[in-house]
Amino acid sequence: MNAIISVPDLASELAGPRPPVLLDVRWQLAGPNLRPQYEDGHIPGAVYVDLDKELAGPAGSGGRHPLPEVPAFGAVMRRAGVCEDSPVVVYDGGQGWAAARAWWLLRWTGHPSVRVLDGGLAAWTADGGVLSESTPAPAEGDFMPVPGSLPLLDADAAAALARSGLLLDARAAERYRGDVEPIDRVGGHIPGAVSAPTTENVGADGRFLPAGALADRFKALGETAGEVGVYCGSGVSGAHEVLALEIAGIPAGLYAGSWSEWSADESRPVATGPDPL
């Protein structure tokens, strides 16, 4: 199954006999949740999911957005109507990072049919899609999450992969270089990691580049059919890069703690400048 779905295909499936469960994961970094925007208008039938509270655990030594406790995540998904055999489509405002986080968590915990709406709500409205202010009340789902279906990296595994394979840093290049660091303790990158801003995986409209173009991009960054991993600031935009790699046909692990966990540990080495080492 494709990891993304287009607006026309989603519209067709929503009108069909087995519509997917829709999750609205609109989110903004370091701001209040976007439920008010959801209530003002969302794709009909979509259930709002709060990334900070429901797709992450409390911030701490594990980073700014550590993975949620698996039972709690399962309860959130069941309340949203997610079943073991129900197709799921997730979307956000258009950036794609939050939707990719939900996609990654569902895939990591074993759900077999999850897609991200390519271009998000912005693409839906740009293509003439209608919005609803009605809040659905879905029947309780039966999804029981079992972690392990996608590779998950910890700090030590990420450090090792930077030496033995390809570790991609999905943050903006200036944060990778250490020129600026607006959020975490220190700027820079994991030694050996390669700068690969996730913003370069999409076009001006926020939709992903074609699979072939993405594959070419990752090959140019050093992908040679070996092991690939990704990290970012806190495991959100990194999920978006894992999704881009999936579209390109390249499996990749996610270092969920990412730079917010790595940089908080003063014993971890930090590299700066444009080069991996």
Backbone torsions as a table, in degrees:
resi	resn	phi	psi	omega
1	MET	NA	139.8	175.8
2	ASN	-63.6	149.5	179.9
3	ALA	-84.1	-13.9	179.3
4	ILE	-127.1	161.4	177.7
5	ILE	-136.3	141.5	-179.7
6	SER	-82.2	163.5	177.3
7	VAL	-58.8	-49.3	179.8
8	PRO	-60.1	-39.5	-180.0
9	ASP	-67.5	-38.0	177.4
10	LEU	-65.1	-44.7	179.4
11	ALA	-58.1	-41.1	179.0
12	SER	-64.4	-43.8	-179.0
13	GLU	-67.7	-36.5	179.3
14	LEU	-65.2	-28.8	178.8
15	ALA	-88.4	-3.1	-175.5
16	GLY	-89.3	-175.4	-175.2
17	PRO	-74.3	-18.4	-177.7
18	ARG	-135.2	72.5	-176.9
19	PRO	-65.8	148.1	178.6
20	PRO	-73.8	157.5	167.4
21	VAL	-70.6	130.7	-177.6
22	LEU	-108.5	129.6	177.0
23	LEU	-118.6	126.0	177.1
24	ASP	-98.3	114.2	-174.3
25	VAL	-118.9	40.6	177.7
26	ARG	-60.7	139.6	-169.4
27	TRP	-159.1	151.1	172.4
28	GLN	-136.2	142.0	-178.4
29	LEU	-69.4	131.2	174.2
30	ALA	57.6	35.8	177.8
31	GLY	-138.4	173.5	177.1
32	PRO	-65.2	159.0	-179.4
33	ASN	-67.6	162.9	-172.6
34	LEU	-103.0	26.7	176.4
35	ARG	-58.6	-38.1	177.3
36	PRO	-57.6	-38.8	176.9
37	GLN	-66.7	-38.4	175.3
38	TYR	-58.9	-45.3	-178.4
39	GLU	-66.8	-27.3	177.4
40	ASP	-74.0	-19.7	179.0
41	GLY	165.0	127.4	-179.7
42	HIS	-146.6	168.4	176.7
43	ILE	-62.6	130.9	-175.9
44	PRO	-51.7	129.5	178.8
45	GLY	92.4	-7.7	-176.4
46	ALA	-74.4	142.9	176.5
47	VAL	-106.1	134.0	-179.2
48	TYR	-79.5	137.0	175.8
49	VAL	-126.7	129.4	-177.6
50	ASP	-89.3	111.7	-176.6
51	LEU	-59.1	-49.4	-174.0
52	ASP	-62.6	-35.9	-175.3
53	LYS	-98.5	-25.7	-171.4
54	GLU	-118.1	-17.4	177.4
55	LEU	-113.5	14.2	178.2
56	ALA	-153.5	154.7	172.5
57	GLY	-89.8	179.3	179.1
58	PRO	-62.9	139.9	177.6
59	ALA	-62.4	146.8	-179.7
60	GLY	177.1	-146.4	-177.4
61	SER	-64.5	-21.4	178.3
62	GLY	-84.5	3.8	178.0
63	GLY	115.1	178.0	-177.9
64	ARG	-76.0	-28.3	177.7
65	HIS	-134.1	65.5	177.1
66	PRO	-62.7	160.4	-179.8
67	LEU	-62.2	144.8	177.2
68	PRO	-71.1	160.1	171.1
69	GLU	-61.3	133.6	-173.3
70	VAL	-59.1	-45.4	178.6
71	PRO	-60.3	-39.2	179.3
72	ALA	-65.7	-41.1	177.2
73	PHE	-61.9	-43.3	178.5
74	GLY	-60.1	-40.1	179.7
75	ALA	-64.2	-40.6	177.7
76	VAL	-61.3	-45.4	-178.4
77	MET	-66.6	-39.0	178.6
78	ARG	-66.1	-39.6	176.9
79	ARG	-62.4	-29.9	178.8
80	ALA	-80.2	-3.9	177.8
81	GLY	94.3	11.8	-177.4
82	VAL	-76.4	126.4	176.5
83	CYS	-112.4	164.0	-179.9
84	GLU	-57.6	-36.1	-174.7
85	ASP	-109.9	14.3	179.9
86	SER	-93.7	132.2	172.1
87	PRO	-66.1	144.9	-178.2
88	VAL	-125.5	137.3	172.3
89	VAL	-124.3	130.9	179.5
90	VAL	-117.4	147.2	177.7
91	TYR	-148.6	160.9	171.8
92	ASP	-132.0	-158.0	-175.7
93	GLY	-70.3	-18.4	179.0
94	GLY	145.8	-25.6	179.4
95	GLN	-65.3	-35.8	175.9
96	GLY	93.1	-13.3	-175.3
97	TRP	-66.7	-48.1	-177.5
98	ALA	-66.8	-41.3	177.9
99	ALA	-60.9	-40.0	179.4
100	ALA	-65.5	-34.7	176.6
101	ARG	-61.7	-44.9	178.2
102	ALA	-64.6	-42.8	177.5
103	TRP	-57.5	-47.4	-176.7
104	TRP	-63.7	-44.8	-179.1
105	LEU	-61.7	-43.7	179.0
106	LEU	-64.6	-42.5	178.5
107	ARG	-67.1	-42.1	180.0
108	TRP	-60.9	-34.9	-178.4
109	THR	-94.1	14.6	166.2
110	GLY	100.3	2.8	178.7
111	HIS	-73.0	130.8	-171.6
112	PRO	-86.5	-11.5	-170.4
113	SER	-138.2	84.2	-178.7
114	VAL	-131.8	132.4	177.0
115	ARG	-134.5	153.6	175.6
116	VAL	-102.0	135.0	175.6
117	LEU	-70.1	116.1	-176.1
118	ASP	-66.2	118.4	-178.0
119	GLY	89.1	-7.8	173.8
120	GLY	63.0	-157.1	-177.2
121	LEU	-62.2	-32.2	178.7
122	ALA	-60.5	-41.1	178.3
123	ALA	-69.2	-38.4	180.0
124	TRP	-59.3	-49.8	-178.4
125	THR	-71.3	-36.0	178.6
126	ALA	-62.5	-31.2	179.9
127	ASP	-91.3	10.6	175.2
128	GLY	90.8	10.3	179.9
129	GLY	-67.1	140.2	179.7
130	VAL	-82.1	159.1	177.6
131	LEU	-119.4	158.5	-179.8
132	SER	-128.9	147.8	173.3
133	GLU	-102.6	1.5	-178.0
134	SER	-81.9	129.0	178.7
135	THR	-89.9	117.3	-177.7
136	PRO	-72.9	159.2	175.5
137	ALA	-126.3	78.9	-174.5
138	PRO	-68.7	154.1	172.6
139	ALA	-65.8	147.4	179.6
140	GLU	-57.1	131.4	177.3
141	GLY	-82.9	179.3	-179.3
142	ASP	-124.0	14.7	-177.3
143	PHE	-66.1	126.3	177.4
144	MET	-117.1	105.5	-173.9
145	PRO	-69.5	137.5	175.3
146	VAL	-130.2	107.6	-174.7
147	PRO	-65.1	155.2	170.8
148	GLY	119.9	0.1	-177.5
149	SER	-79.3	-16.9	172.0
150	LEU	-125.0	150.2	-179.1
151	PRO	-70.2	134.8	179.4
152	LEU	-120.7	130.8	-178.3
153	LEU	-106.9	143.5	166.2
154	ASP	-100.9	-176.7	-175.0
155	ALA	-61.3	-42.9	-179.1
156	ASP	-65.8	-40.6	178.9
157	ALA	-66.6	-36.9	177.3
158	ALA	-65.0	-42.2	178.9
159	ALA	-62.9	-41.6	179.3
160	ALA	-66.5	-40.0	-179.0
161	LEU	-66.8	-32.6	176.9
162	ALA	-62.4	-24.0	178.5
163	ARG	-92.5	-35.5	-170.6
164	SER	-104.1	-17.7	-177.6
165	GLY	-138.2	-131.7	-180.0
166	LEU	-130.2	114.6	176.1
167	LEU	-109.0	117.9	-176.8
168	LEU	-100.0	136.3	175.9
169	ASP	-101.6	112.7	-172.4
170	ALA	-85.7	-1.2	-178.5
171	ARG	-74.9	172.6	175.3
172	ALA	-60.4	148.2	-174.8
173	ALA	-60.4	-34.5	-178.4
174	GLU	-69.0	-28.9	175.3
175	ARG	-75.5	-38.6	175.9
176	TYR	-57.9	-45.9	-178.7
177	ARG	-69.8	-23.6	-175.8
178	GLY	89.8	13.6	178.4
179	ASP	-65.6	-38.4	177.7
180	VAL	-139.7	155.6	171.5
181	GLU	-150.9	93.1	-173.5
182	PRO	-79.3	-10.0	-170.5
183	ILE	-125.5	-49.7	-170.6
184	ASP	-94.5	175.6	-170.9
185	ARG	-62.2	-37.1	-174.9
186	VAL	-149.4	152.2	177.3
187	GLY	-90.6	172.5	-179.7
188	GLY	118.6	-160.7	-176.2
189	HIS	-148.5	167.9	175.3
190	ILE	-67.1	127.8	-178.8
191	PRO	-54.4	128.2	-179.3
192	GLY	96.8	-14.7	180.0
193	ALA	-72.9	151.2	-178.5
194	VAL	-107.9	133.2	179.1
195	SER	-69.9	127.2	-179.1
196	ALA	-150.2	72.2	-176.5
197	PRO	-53.0	129.4	-176.9
198	THR	-67.1	-20.4	177.9
199	THR	-62.7	-20.3	-179.6
200	GLU	-84.4	1.7	177.5
201	ASN	-90.1	-3.8	-176.9
202	VAL	-127.6	160.8	175.7
203	GLY	-87.1	-173.2	-177.9
204	ALA	-63.6	-24.8	-179.8
205	ASP	-88.9	4.6	178.7
206	GLY	82.9	0.4	179.5
207	ARG	-91.5	148.9	-176.0
208	PHE	-63.6	147.7	170.8
209	LEU	-64.7	158.6	176.7
210	PRO	-57.4	154.1	-176.5
211	ALA	-54.7	-42.5	-179.2
212	GLY	-63.8	-39.9	178.6
213	ALA	-66.6	-38.1	177.1
214	LEU	-66.2	-42.5	178.6
215	ALA	-60.3	-41.8	178.5
216	ASP	-63.5	-40.0	179.6
217	ARG	-62.0	-46.0	-177.5
218	PHE	-70.9	-31.8	174.4
219	LYS	-64.8	-40.3	178.2
220	ALA	-64.6	-26.1	178.1
221	LEU	-84.7	-5.6	175.6
222	GLY	118.3	7.1	179.4
223	GLU	-73.2	124.4	-176.4
224	THR	-134.3	36.8	-179.4
225	ALA	70.6	14.0	172.8
226	GLY	-93.7	-167.5	-177.9
227	GLU	-74.1	137.3	-178.8
228	VAL	-126.2	139.9	174.2
229	GLY	-135.5	162.7	-177.2
230	VAL	-138.1	142.9	166.5
231	TYR	-141.0	168.4	-179.8
232	CYS	-145.9	-140.3	176.8
233	GLY	-81.7	-44.6	-176.4
234	SER	-147.5	20.9	175.4
235	GLY	88.5	15.9	178.4
236	VAL	-104.1	-63.4	178.0
237	SER	-65.4	-25.3	175.4
238	GLY	-63.1	-35.1	176.1
239	ALA	-63.9	-34.1	177.8
240	HIS	-65.2	-37.6	177.9
241	GLU	-71.2	-36.8	174.6
242	VAL	-60.8	-38.8	177.0
243	LEU	-63.9	-43.3	177.4
244	ALA	-61.1	-41.0	176.9
245	LEU	-63.7	-39.4	177.4
246	GLU	-60.7	-43.9	177.8
247	ILE	-59.9	-37.3	179.8
248	ALA	-78.1	-3.6	-179.9
249	GLY	82.4	23.8	-176.5
250	ILE	-118.3	111.6	177.2
251	PRO	-69.2	144.7	-178.0
252	ALA	-149.8	148.1	174.7
253	GLY	-92.6	156.6	178.3
254	LEU	-114.1	127.3	169.3
255	TYR	-87.3	96.7	-170.1
256	ALA	-66.4	-37.4	179.2
257	GLY	-65.7	-34.4	174.3
258	SER	53.0	-157.8	-171.7
259	TRP	-63.3	-30.2	-179.7
260	SER	-65.1	-32.1	175.2
261	GLU	-80.3	-47.7	-176.6
262	TRP	-58.5	-49.9	-173.7
263	SER	-72.2	-20.4	178.1
264	ALA	-74.1	-18.4	179.9
265	ASP	-96.0	105.5	-174.6
266	GLU	-66.6	-12.3	177.8
267	SER	-80.8	-13.2	-178.3
268	ARG	-82.3	136.0	179.3
269	PRO	-71.0	152.0	179.7
270	VAL	-129.8	128.8	175.9
271	ALA	-104.6	147.6	178.0
272	THR	-129.9	166.6	-179.0
273	GLY	93.6	178.5	-173.4
274	PRO	-79.2	-15.7	-174.7
275	ASP	-95.9	148.6	-178.4
276	PRO	-53.5	-40.7	-177.6
277	LEU	-107.0	NA	NA
